[in-house]
Each structure stands twice: as C-alpha cells, then as structure tokens.
Amino acid sequence: MLSDAKFGVSKAKWDAAKKEAKSIMVERAQVRGMIAYSDLVSQMNAFPLQPHDPRLFHLLGEISSEEDAAGRGT
C-alpha cells in the first residue's frame, strides 16, 4: 500500500503548507518585499518547519514549478 505522505508529512498537511507559503509570499511580493526563510516558516502553521529544513526547499520547489507551469514564473 502506498502512503500519501511526503517527507513524513500527510498530503493534506503538505498541500496546506504549500497554500500557506504561497499566500505569504504573494502578500510580500505585492509590496515588492523579500522574506527570509525564518520569517516564512514562523508564519506557517500546517506543520513545523525550520528555516533550513530540506522539506522547505522541496515545498518551495514545488510551488515554483507549479507557478511556472501556470505561466506565472519569472
């Protein structure tokens, strides 16, 4: 049986974290600001992440790929 978990996190929590991160980054981009990983993860609640957690980099990579595929990449 295949698990729906990514990096030990359920698909639901993973997707919720992606939604949170994207929302936070879009809000910051609207004021042309940057955000440190530490600030980003401190605002996320789906599951605990640290600023240099490898899972964060995978999560951000997925967001980037999805945004590019939707024509919103830079």
C-alpha positions, 0 to 999 in steps of 0.5 A: 500500500502506498502512503500519501505522505511526503517527507513524513508529512500527510498530503493534506498537511503538505498541500496546506503548507504549500497554500500557506507559503504561497499566500505569504509570499504573494502578500510580500511580493505585492509590496515588492518585499523579500522574506527570509526563510525564518520569517516564512516558516514562523508564519506557517502553521500546517506543520513545523518547519525550520528555516533550513529544513530540506522539506522547505526547499522541496515545498518551495520547489514545488510551488515554483514549478507549479507557478511556472507551469501556470505561466506565472514564473519569472 
